[in-house]
Amino acid sequence: MKLFLAAQIRQADAYTIENEPIQSVDLMERAANACFTKLTELYLDAKCFKIFVGTGNNGGDGLVIAHLLAEQNIQVEVFVLRLSTTASPDFDVNFNRLKTIAKVPVSELFCVEDFPQLSPSDVVIDALFGSGLTRALTGLAADLVEHINASRAEIVAVDVPSGLFGEENHTQRQVIVKAKHTITFEFPFLSFLFPENEAFVGQFHVVRIGIHPDFTSHTDTNYFLTERHEVQNILHPRRKFSHKGTFGHTLILAGSYGKAGAQILACRAAHRAGVGLVTAAAVEKNYAVLLTASPETMVLPEINSDNLTELPILTTYSSVALGPGIGFAPETVSMLFRLLETATIPLVLDADALTILAQHPDYLHKLPPNTILTPHPKEFERLVGKTENQYTRVQVLRNFAQKFKCIVVLKGAYSAVALPDGTVHFNSTGNAGMATGGSGDVLTGIIAALLAQNYLPNQAAVLGVYLHGLAGDCAAQMLSEQALIAGDIIDFLPEAWKKVVSN
């Protein structure tokens, strides 16, 4: 799915109005109907809805929602925040319509004393300010938002929580509605995908309102949300006469003494991701436990060392993964540098390999093109430094991938895959149960396996992250987020594959 900036989303409305064609007030009606449907799904037994509206088009949406609720004999009250004497034309149309319905009380808010009491049984609808907001809320508007947030009512935002911008936010200096649910139209805003905004957005729901398809197809963007149909489009079929050589051979360089688990997880994940053969270069003391835990894996033992120091000849292999648990011994660091200087096959670098690169930034220029890096936020921070907020971090991420011609998987909720062409692909799968040791090692193995199967590096990164998250979702559904461990992600990869390849 394409993701657009807030200004582009407003252009989508205008394009639809002009080219469908449709009256703007009728598009508002369509949006409000979609929002009403989702609201009644979320709050089937709600006793009272209290709708707070501004005098722009976001407020107009709220007025139509009030009308629709009243038609279903659902108790609803409307509160209009009057900051000026002017209103949008579509707001005025729907305000006049609503005044003809006697059973919908409408109050106007001119000062703090006008604010209504809110009870825990109320469902509060925030339709105060939409995506057109360009400055932080102050004065009476900020007071009203703080009044709503201080209540114990359920809060649902329409389009965007009032006070939140579509991209960059400095939340410590902003007053923003704290919604439990946000119902947005056609496209989620980028800011919905950033961790610092979770307290405001809650769970977001995208509803369709019939934006003209030509706008979506003809409008360029640097941002995407990976959904199932996108990964289905890049899947490689498995032919009947295939053999293990068809699906490649990956080399896993991981696990110093005492950290065999990192290598085991990466190897087992690579097998479950469909690779034909897996070889692990292992220190001698990890040899037995590795073969016991993953008998399908072939092992190249390194004698008389607690660390990996020898770089195998790479001509046998289709891809290489390096990093999980390798440590920072000087000989291991030298092995990484030799790999960067000599490799002509696809690489995945994770964990300790990324820390080494952060300590030796000159070697970033030696990354072979389309090398895949898979940092968690702290590892990425070591590479690029701190950033003020997540939107800024995404811009730094894009610039990093372009500068070093690499692919960066910034792990987390909605993991962001940045490509050398400047695009960022956010992932739609995964859950908080995957925030556990070893989860990243599993991802490394999955991506290495896909590279070995001749997926292009950008495809391997996007598909690998999606599969990893989907397997985690399958595991959490069966086991709970609280009990989930990294090995469960591997165990549920078959279920994830079935969901991806099914129609």
C-alpha positions in Angstrom: 0.0 0.0 0.0 1.2 3.5 -0.8 1.5 5.8 2.1 1.2 9.5 1.5 2.1 12.7 3.3 -0.7 14.6 4.9 -0.7 17.3 2.1 -1.0 14.5 -0.5 -3.9 13.0 1.3 -5.7 16.3 1.1 -4.9 16.4 -2.6 -6.5 12.9 -2.9 -9.8 14.3 -1.6 -9.6 17.2 -4.1 -8.7 14.9 -7.0 -11.6 12.6 -6.2 -14.1 15.6 -6.0 -12.9 16.9 -9.3 -12.5 13.6 -11.3 -15.2 11.2 -10.0 -16.8 13.8 -9.9 -18.6 14.2 -6.6 -19.6 17.1 -4.4 -17.3 17.7 -1.4 -20.3 17.4 0.9 -21.2 14.0 -0.5 -17.6 12.8 -0.1 -17.9 13.9 3.5 -21.1 11.9 3.8 -19.3 8.8 2.4 -16.4 9.2 4.8 -18.8 9.6 7.8 -20.8 6.5 6.8 -17.6 4.4 6.7 -16.6 5.9 10.1 -20.1 5.2 11.5 -19.9 1.6 10.4 -16.6 1.0 12.2 -17.8 2.9 15.3 -20.8 0.7 15.7 -18.5 -2.4 15.3 -16.2 -1.2 18.0 -19.0 0.0 20.4 -22.0 -2.1 19.7 -23.5 -1.6 23.2 -22.4 2.0 23.8 -25.0 4.0 25.7 -24.0 7.5 24.8 -21.7 9.2 22.2 -20.4 12.7 22.8 -19.0 14.2 19.7 -16.6 17.2 19.8 -16.4 19.0 16.5 -14.4 21.9 15.2 -15.8 24.1 12.4 -13.7 22.7 9.6 -14.3 19.6 7.5 -13.2 17.3 10.3 -16.0 18.7 12.3 -18.3 18.2 9.4 -17.5 14.5 9.5 -18.4 14.5 13.2 -21.8 16.2 12.4 -22.7 13.5 9.8 -21.7 10.8 12.3 -24.0 12.3 14.9 -26.8 12.3 12.3 -26.3 8.7 11.5 -26.1 7.6 15.2 -29.4 9.5 15.8 -31.1 7.7 13.0 -30.3 4.4 14.8 -31.9 5.8 18.0 -28.5 5.9 19.7 -28.1 8.7 22.2 -25.7 11.3 20.9 -24.7 14.9 22.0 -22.7 17.3 19.9 -20.3 20.0 21.2 -19.1 22.6 18.8 -15.8 24.4 19.6 -16.3 28.0 18.4 -12.9 29.6 17.9 -14.1 32.0 15.3 -17.3 33.1 13.6 -16.4 31.3 10.3 -16.8 27.7 9.3 -16.2 25.6 6.2 -19.1 25.4 3.8 -19.6 21.7 4.2 -19.6 22.1 8.0 -22.4 24.7 7.7 -24.4 22.4 5.4 -24.3 19.6 7.9 -24.7 21.8 10.9 -28.0 23.1 9.5 -29.1 19.6 8.7 -28.4 18.4 12.2 -30.3 21.3 13.8 -33.5 19.9 12.2 -33.1 16.7 14.3 -34.6 17.6 17.7 -33.2 14.6 19.5 -29.6 15.6 19.0 -28.7 18.3 21.5 -26.0 20.7 20.2 -24.0 22.9 22.5 -21.5 25.5 21.6 -18.2 25.9 23.5 -16.9 29.5 23.9 -15.0 29.1 27.1 -13.8 26.5 29.6 -16.9 26.9 31.7 -18.9 25.5 28.7 -17.1 22.2 28.7 -19.4 19.2 29.5 -18.8 16.6 32.2 -17.7 13.3 30.8 -18.3 9.9 32.4 -16.5 6.5 31.9 -19.6 5.2 30.1 -19.3 7.8 27.4 -17.8 7.2 24.0 -16.1 10.5 23.1 -15.6 11.2 19.4 -12.8 13.6 18.5 -13.7 15.5 15.3 -12.1 18.8 16.3 -9.1 19.1 13.9 -8.0 17.0 10.9 -4.8 16.7 9.0 -4.9 20.3 7.9 -3.6 21.4 11.3 -0.2 23.1 10.9 0.6 24.4 14.4 0.3 23.1 17.9 -2.9 23.6 19.8 -3.1 26.5 22.2 -5.7 28.4 24.2 -9.2 27.1 24.4 -8.6 24.3 21.9 -5.7 23.0 24.1 -7.8 23.3 27.2 -10.6 21.2 25.6 -8.2 18.5 24.5 -6.8 18.3 28.0 -10.3 18.2 29.4 -11.1 15.2 27.1 -7.8 13.5 28.0 -8.5 13.9 31.7 -11.8 12.0 31.4 -12.1 8.3 31.8 -14.2 8.0 28.7 -13.4 5.9 25.7 -12.0 8.2 23.0 -12.1 7.7 19.3 -10.4 10.1 16.9 -11.8 10.7 13.4 -9.1 10.8 10.7 -6.3 11.9 13.0 -6.2 12.6 16.8 -6.6 16.4 17.2 -3.2 18.0 17.6 -1.2 15.3 15.9 0.5 16.1 12.6 0.7 13.6 9.8 4.5 13.3 9.8 6.8 15.1 12.2 5.7 15.7 15.8 7.5 17.1 18.9 5.1 15.5 21.3 6.6 16.9 24.4 5.6 20.4 23.2 2.2 19.4 21.8 -1.2 19.0 23.3 -2.8 16.0 21.5 -5.9 13.9 22.0 -5.1 10.5 23.5 -7.4 8.2 21.5 -8.0 4.5 22.2 -9.0 4.1 18.5 -8.4 6.2 15.5 -10.5 5.7 12.4 -8.7 7.1 9.3 -9.6 7.2 5.7 -7.9 5.2 2.9 -4.3 5.7 4.1 -2.7 5.7 7.5 -0.6 8.7 8.3 3.1 8.1 8.7 2.9 9.4 12.3 0.6 6.5 13.1 3.6 4.1 12.6 6.0 5.8 15.1 6.3 4.6 18.7 6.2 8.0 20.3 2.6 8.5 19.0 1.1 5.3 20.3 -0.4 7.0 23.3 -2.3 9.3 20.9 -3.3 7.1 18.1 -4.1 3.9 20.0 -5.2 1.2 17.5 -5.8 2.7 14.1 -8.4 1.4 11.6 -8.3 2.3 7.9 -11.7 2.6 6.2 -12.3 2.9 2.5 -14.2 6.0 1.2 -13.7 5.6 -2.6 -10.7 7.8 -3.2 -10.2 7.9 -7.0 -7.8 5.1 -8.0 -6.0 7.2 -10.5 -4.7 9.4 -7.7 -3.2 6.5 -6.0 -1.7 5.0 -9.1 -0.3 8.2 -10.5 1.0 9.9 -7.4 4.6 9.2 -6.4 5.6 8.5 -2.8 8.7 7.3 -0.9 6.7 5.4 1.6 4.8 2.0 1.5 3.1 -0.4 3.9 3.7 -4.0 3.1 0.6 -6.1 3.0 0.0 -9.7 2.0 -0.8 -9.1 -1.7 2.5 -7.3 -2.1 4.5 -10.2 -0.9 2.4 -12.6 -2.8 3.4 -10.8 -6.0 7.1 -11.5 -5.4 6.9 -15.2 -4.3 9.0 -17.7 -6.3 7.1 -20.8 -7.3 8.6 -24.2 -6.3 8.8 -26.3 -9.4 8.1 -30.0 -9.3 11.5 -31.1 -10.5 13.4 -28.8 -8.2 16.2 -30.2 -5.9 18.1 -28.8 -2.9 20.6 -27.1 -5.2 17.7 -25.2 -6.8 17.0 -23.4 -3.5 20.6 -22.2 -2.8 23.2 -22.7 0.0 23.6 -20.1 2.7 26.5 -19.7 5.1 25.8 -18.6 8.6 28.8 -17.0 10.5 27.6 -16.6 14.0 28.1 -17.7 17.6 31.3 -17.3 19.6 31.8 -19.7 22.5 28.8 -19.6 24.9 26.6 -18.0 22.2 25.7 -21.0 20.1 22.1 -20.2 20.6 22.3 -17.3 18.2 23.7 -19.5 15.5 21.2 -22.3 16.1 18.3 -19.9 15.8 19.6 -18.4 12.6 20.3 -21.8 11.1 16.9 -23.3 12.0 15.1 -20.2 10.7 17.0 -20.4 7.4 15.9 -24.1 7.0 12.3 -23.1 7.7 12.5 -20.2 5.2 13.0 -22.7 2.4 16.8 -22.7 1.6 18.2 -25.8 0.1 21.4 -26.1 2.2 22.7 -24.4 5.3 26.3 -24.5 6.4 27.5 -23.0 9.7 31.0 -22.0 10.5 31.2 -22.8 14.2 33.8 -22.7 17.0 34.8 -26.2 18.1 33.1 -25.9 21.5 29.8 -25.1 19.9 30.0 -27.9 17.3 28.1 -30.7 19.2 25.3 -28.5 20.5 24.7 -27.0 17.0 24.4 -30.4 15.3 22.2 -31.6 18.1 19.8 -28.7 17.9 19.9 -28.4 14.1 20.9 -31.8 12.5 20.0 -30.5 9.0 22.8 -28.0 9.2 26.3 -28.8 7.9 29.1 -27.5 10.1 32.6 -26.1 9.4 34.4 -26.4 12.8 37.0 -23.9 13.8 39.6 -25.7 15.9 41.2 -24.3 19.1 39.4 -21.0 19.2 36.5 -19.5 21.1 35.8 -17.0 18.3 35.3 -17.2 14.6 38.4 -16.1 12.8 38.6 -17.9 9.5 36.6 -16.8 6.5 35.6 -19.8 4.5 36.0 -19.9 0.7 32.7 -18.3 -0.5 32.4 -19.9 -4.0 30.2 -22.7 -2.7 27.6 -20.4 -1.2 24.7 -18.4 -2.5 24.4 -16.0 0.5 26.2 -15.2 3.7 24.8 -14.0 7.1 27.2 -12.7 9.7 26.9 -11.2 13.1 24.7 -12.8 15.7 26.8 -13.6 18.8 30.2 -13.3 17.0 31.7 -11.0 19.7 34.4 -8.4 19.1 37.7 -10.3 19.2 40.3 -8.6 16.9 40.5 -11.7 14.7 36.7 -11.7 14.3 36.8 -8.1 13.4 39.4 -8.8 10.7 37.2 -11.6 9.4 34.3 -9.2 8.9 36.6 -6.8 7.0 37.9 -9.5 4.7 34.3 -10.5 4.0 33.4 -7.0 3.0 36.5 -6.7 0.8 36.0 -10.0 -1.0 32.3 -11.0 -1.1 30.5 -11.1 -4.4 27.4 -12.9 -3.1 24.5 -11.3 -1.1 25.2 -10.4 2.5 23.2 -10.0 5.7 24.9 -8.2 8.6 23.3 -8.2 12.0 24.0 -7.7 15.7 27.7 -7.7 16.6 28.7 -7.1 13.0 26.7 -3.8 13.1 28.4 -2.7 16.3 31.8 -3.4 14.7 30.8 -1.3 11.7 29.7 1.5 14.1 33.2 1.4 15.7 34.9 1.4 12.3 32.7 3.7 10.1 35.2 3.8 7.3 34.3 0.3 6.4 30.7 1.3 5.7 32.0 2.6 2.3 33.2 -1.0 1.6 29.7 -2.6 1.9 29.0 -4.4 -1.3 26.0 -2.9 -3.0 22.6 -4.1 -1.6 24.1 -5.5 1.5 21.3 -6.0 4.0 21.8 -4.5 7.5 19.2 -5.5 10.2 19.8 -3.2 13.2 17.5 -2.7 16.2 17.0 1.0 17.2 20.0 1.1 19.6 22.3 -0.5 16.9 21.1 2.0 14.4 21.8 4.8 16.8 25.3 3.6 17.1 25.7 3.8 13.4 24.1 7.3 12.8 23.8 9.0 16.2 20.7 10.1 18.1 17.6 11.7 16.4 15.0 14.0 17.9 12.0 11.9 16.8 11.0 9.0 14.7 10.2 11.0 11.6 13.7 12.5 11.6 15.1 9.0 12.2 13.3 7.7 9.1 14.8 10.5 7.0 18.3 9.6 8.4 17.5 6.0 7.6 16.6 6.9 4.0 19.8 8.9 3.6 21.9 6.2 5.1 20.6 3.5 2.7 21.1 5.9 -0.3 24.6 7.0 0.7 26.0 3.5 1.3 23.8 1.8 -1.4 22.6 -0.7 1.1 19.3 -2.0 2.5 18.5 -1.3 6.1 15.9 -3.1 8.1 15.2 -0.9 11.2 13.5 -3.4 13.5 10.6 -2.7 15.7 6.8 -2.3 15.5 6.2 -1.5 11.8 9.8 -2.4 11.0 11.1 0.0 8.3 13.0 -1.4 5.3 14.9 1.4 3.6 16.2 0.8 0.1 19.0 2.5 -1.9 16.4 4.2 -4.1 15.2 6.2 -1.2 11.9 4.3 -0.5 10.9 3.0 2.9 8.7 -0.1 3.2 7.0 -0.3 6.6 5.9 -3.8 7.7 2.3 -4.6 8.7 2.9 -7.8 10.7 4.4 -8.6 14.1 3.5 -8.0 17.7 5.1 -7.0 21.1 5.6 -10.7 22.0 8.5 -10.7 19.5 10.4 -8.2 21.7 12.5 -11.1 23.0 16.1 -12.2 22.8 16.9 -14.2 19.6 14.1 -12.8 17.5 16.6 -10.8 15.4 18.7 -13.9 14.9 15.7 -15.6 13.4 15.1 -12.7 11.0 18.8 -12.9 9.9 18.4 -16.6 9.1 15.1 -16.0 7.2 16.6 -13.2 5.0 19.8 -15.1 4.3 17.7 -18.1 3.2 15.6 -15.9 0.8 18.7 -14.4 -0.7 20.1 -17.9 -1.3 16.9 -18.7 -3.2 17.6 -15.9 -5.7 15.2 -13.3 -4.3 16.5 -9.9 -5.1 17.9 -8.2 -1.9 15.1 -5.7 -1.7 12.6 -8.6 -2.1 14.3 -10.8 0.5 14.3 -7.9 3.0 10.6 -7.0 2.5 9.4 -10.6 2.3 11.6 -11.8 5.2 10.4 -9.1 7.6 6.8 -9.8 6.6 7.2 -13.6 7.1 9.0 -13.1 10.4 6.2 -10.8 11.8 3.5 -13.1 10.5 5.1 -16.1 12.1 5.2 -14.1 15.3 1.5 -13.3 15.0 0.6 -16.9 14.5 2.7 -17.8 17.5 1.1 -15.1 19.7 -2.4 -16.2 18.7 -1.6 -19.7 19.9 0.7 -19.1 22.8 0.1 -15.4 23.9 2.5 -12.5 23.5 3.7 -12.9 27.0 4.9 -16.4 26.6 6.4 -16.1 23.1 10.1 -16.8 22.6 12.3 -16.6 19.5 12.1 -20.4 18.8 8.3 -20.1 18.6 8.7 -17.8 15.6 10.7 -20.5 13.8 8.1 -23.1 14.8 5.3 -21.1 13.3 7.1 -20.2 10.1 5.2 -23.1 8.3 1.9 -21.5 9.3 3.1 -18.1 8.1 4.2 -19.6 4.7 0.7 -21.2 4.3 -1.0 -17.9 4.9 1.3 -16.1 2.4 1.0 -18.7 -0.4 -2.7 -19.3 0.0 -5.2 -17.4 -2.2 
